[in-house]
Amino acid sequence: MVLAPVFGYLGDRWIRKYIMCAGISFWSIVTLSSSFIPKEVTMIFGVITVLTGILGVGAGVEISKRYRKVNPRADPIVCACGMLSSAPFLYLSLVFADTSLVATYVFIFIGETLLSLNWAIVADILLYVVIPTRRSTAEAMQIMVSHLLGDAGSPYLIGGGDYGGKTESTLLSFRSLEYALMVCAFVGALGGGFFLAMALFIEKDRKKAEMVSEGLVSEAEKIEDRIVVPKSGRSTWVPVSSVLI
């Protein structure tokens, strides 16, 4: 926290996605090393979570950067592919939980890596579709909603669907928790669908945010309602039919 202003200063002058990658990697390691881990299974799961976070964020940034050269909608598409492709691996990790622990770990590793692809990209999207005077508010709202519906609300949702605590049967308790956790795969697929819908509007929203920031159009004005001449533009002759439509 002491270094937060320093990283904020660097983030304005360096690529903010790489700053975020470094921050996530650092705090993941700190959290893991400072946690009390009583069981081997918890240790393995913690290591998997740290590694997948680092790999997923780094891979998402690199894939998005390269794909953006050929497709301006690369950011939401990469996020959608990560979410949609993670769903089957999360499902398989639950299916194999009672038969093969190794397979479960492998599927969790792949699924969490794919889930982590969108972490830095979502933050970048938020910054370029919101005008500068409202970015801090937008970031705060995004963080609040993601935590409210994520790590704060999801345990209650999963626990609400787990009825295993009401029975003494170990198998029934296991199956109940297994089926409750399958909500994660469904939510992953649902999130991928929302990212695909975002890809339909991302270019228009980004263009309008840039034009509002430069003072070329007002926030309430549609881009289509106004002819914008670039600062370096020059006058030219156009047919009357091209103007009076």
C-alpha positions in Angstrom: 0.0 0.0 0.0 2.9 2.3 0.7 4.1 1.9 -2.9 0.6 2.4 -4.4 1.2 6.1 -5.4 4.5 5.0 -7.1 2.8 2.3 -9.2 0.0 4.7 -10.0 2.6 7.3 -11.3 4.3 4.6 -13.4 0.9 3.3 -14.7 0.3 6.7 -16.4 3.6 6.5 -18.2 4.1 2.8 -18.8 1.8 0.1 -20.1 -0.8 -0.3 -17.3 -1.4 -3.9 -18.2 2.2 -4.9 -17.4 2.0 -3.0 -14.1 -1.1 -5.0 -13.3 0.6 -8.3 -14.2 3.5 -7.5 -11.9 1.1 -6.4 -9.1 -1.0 -9.6 -9.3 2.0 -11.8 -9.4 3.6 -10.1 -6.4 0.5 -10.1 -4.2 -0.4 -13.6 -5.1 3.0 -14.8 -3.9 2.8 -12.6 -0.7 -0.7 -14.0 0.1 0.4 -17.6 -0.4 3.5 -17.3 1.6 1.8 -15.5 4.5 -1.2 -17.9 4.7 -1.4 -20.7 7.1 -1.7 -23.9 5.1 -2.6 -26.9 7.2 -3.0 -29.6 4.5 -1.1 -30.7 1.4 -4.2 -30.4 -0.7 -4.7 -26.8 0.2 -1.0 -26.1 -0.5 -1.3 -27.7 -4.0 -4.5 -25.7 -4.8 -2.8 -22.5 -3.6 0.2 -23.0 -5.8 -2.1 -23.7 -8.8 -4.0 -20.5 -8.1 -0.8 -18.4 -8.0 0.7 -20.0 -11.1 -2.5 -19.8 -13.1 -3.0 -16.1 -12.1 0.5 -15.2 -13.4 0.3 -17.3 -16.6 -3.3 -16.3 -17.4 -2.8 -12.5 -16.9 0.4 -12.5 -18.9 -1.0 -14.7 -21.7 -4.1 -12.6 -21.9 -2.2 -9.3 -22.3 0.1 -10.8 -25.0 -2.6 -12.5 -27.0 -4.8 -9.3 -26.9 -1.9 -7.1 -27.9 -1.0 -9.3 -30.9 -4.6 -9.9 -32.0 -5.5 -6.2 -31.8 -3.3 -5.6 -34.8 -5.7 -7.5 -37.0 -9.0 -7.0 -35.1 -9.9 -3.8 -33.1 -12.4 -5.9 -31.1 -9.7 -8.2 -29.8 -10.0 -7.3 -26.1 -13.6 -8.6 -25.6 -13.1 -11.5 -28.0 -10.1 -12.7 -26.0 -12.0 -12.4 -22.8 -15.0 -14.3 -24.2 -12.8 -17.1 -25.5 -11.2 -17.4 -22.1 -14.5 -17.6 -20.3 -16.2 -19.9 -22.7 -13.3 -22.3 -22.9 -12.8 -22.4 -19.2 -16.4 -23.6 -18.5 -15.8 -27.3 -19.7 -12.6 -27.6 -17.8 -14.2 -26.4 -14.6 -17.0 -28.9 -15.2 -14.5 -31.8 -15.8 -12.6 -30.9 -12.7 -15.7 -31.6 -10.7 -16.6 -34.7 -12.6 -13.2 -36.3 -12.0 -13.0 -35.2 -8.3 -14.0 -38.6 -6.9 -12.0 -40.7 -9.4 -8.7 -39.0 -10.2 -7.2 -36.3 -8.1 -4.4 -35.7 -10.7 -7.0 -35.1 -13.5 -8.9 -32.7 -11.2 -5.7 -30.7 -10.6 -4.9 -30.6 -14.3 -8.4 -29.4 -15.3 -8.4 -26.8 -12.5 -5.0 -25.5 -13.7 -6.3 -25.2 -17.3 -9.6 -23.7 -16.3 -8.2 -21.1 -13.9 -5.6 -20.1 -16.5 -8.3 -19.5 -19.0 -10.3 -17.6 -16.4 -7.4 -15.3 -15.7 -7.1 -14.2 -19.3 -9.5 -11.3 -18.8 -8.2 -9.7 -15.5 -5.9 -7.1 -17.1 -7.9 -6.8 -20.3 -11.1 -5.8 -18.4 -9.2 -3.0 -16.6 -7.8 -1.8 -19.9 -11.3 -1.8 -21.6 -12.8 0.2 -18.7 -10.1 2.9 -19.1 -10.6 3.5 -22.8 -14.4 3.5 -22.9 -14.8 5.9 -20.1 -13.8 9.6 -20.2 -10.8 10.6 -18.0 -12.9 12.6 -15.5 -15.0 9.5 -14.7 -12.4 6.7 -14.8 -11.8 6.6 -11.1 -15.5 6.3 -10.4 -15.8 3.6 -13.1 -12.9 1.7 -11.6 -14.3 1.9 -8.1 -17.7 0.6 -9.3 -16.2 -2.2 -11.3 -14.1 -3.4 -8.3 -17.1 -3.1 -6.0 -19.4 -5.1 -8.2 -16.8 -7.7 -9.1 -16.1 -8.4 -5.4 -19.8 -8.1 -4.4 -20.8 -10.7 -7.0 -17.5 -12.6 -6.8 -15.5 -13.5 -3.8 -18.1 -11.9 -1.4 -21.3 -13.2 -2.8 -20.3 -16.5 -4.5 -19.6 -18.4 -1.2 -23.1 -17.7 -0.1 -24.5 -18.7 -3.4 -22.6 -22.0 -3.5 -23.5 -22.7 0.2 -27.1 -22.0 -0.6 -27.1 -24.8 -3.2 -25.2 -27.2 -1.0 -27.6 -29.3 1.1 -24.9 -31.8 2.2 -24.7 -30.4 5.6 -28.2 -31.6 6.4 -27.3 -35.2 6.0 -24.8 -37.6 7.7 -24.0 -39.4 4.4 -20.5 -38.5 3.2 -21.4 -39.4 -0.4 -24.5 -37.3 -0.4 -22.6 -34.4 1.1 -19.9 -34.7 -1.6 -22.4 -34.9 -4.4 -24.3 -31.9 -3.1 -21.2 -29.7 -3.0 -20.1 -31.0 -6.4 -23.4 -30.0 -8.0 -23.5 -26.7 -6.2 -20.0 -25.9 -7.6 -21.1 -26.6 -11.1 -22.7 -23.1 -11.0 -19.2 -21.8 -11.6 -19.0 -23.5 -15.1 -22.5 -22.0 -15.9 -21.5 -18.5 -14.8 -18.3 -18.8 -16.9 -20.2 -19.6 -20.0 -22.7 -16.8 -19.2 -19.8 -14.3 -18.8 -18.4 -15.4 -22.1 -21.7 -14.5 -23.8 -21.7 -11.1 -22.3 -18.2 -10.5 -23.6 -19.3 -11.5 -27.1 -22.1 -9.0 -26.8 -19.6 -6.3 -25.7 -17.6 -7.0 -28.9 -20.5 -5.6 -30.9 -20.3 -2.2 -29.3 -16.7 -1.8 -28.2 -15.4 0.1 -31.2 -18.3 2.7 -31.2 -18.0 3.2 -27.4 -14.2 3.7 -27.6 -14.5 6.1 -30.5 -17.1 8.2 -28.7 -15.1 8.3 -25.5 -12.0 9.5 -27.4 -14.0 12.2 -29.2 -15.7 13.4 -26.0 -12.3 13.6 -24.3 -10.9 15.7 -27.1 -14.0 18.0 -27.0 -15.1 17.1 -30.6 -18.6 16.0 -29.5 -20.7 16.3 -26.3 -21.7 13.3 -24.2 -25.4 13.5 -25.2 -24.6 13.9 -28.9 -24.4 10.9 -31.2 -21.4 10.6 -33.4 -23.6 10.0 -36.5 -25.3 13.4 -36.0 -22.2 15.4 -36.6 -19.5 15.7 -39.2 -16.2 16.0 -37.4 -13.2 17.5 -39.3 -9.8 16.5 -38.0 -7.5 19.3 -36.8 -5.1 18.6 -39.7 -8.0 18.3 -42.2 -8.4 20.6 -45.3 -11.4 21.8 -47.3 -12.5 19.9 -50.3 -15.4 19.8 -52.8 -18.1 17.2 -52.3 -21.3 16.6 -54.3 -24.5 18.1 -53.0 -26.1 14.7 -53.0 -23.6 13.5 -50.5 -24.6 16.1 -48.0 -28.4 16.4 -48.5 -29.4 12.8 -47.7 
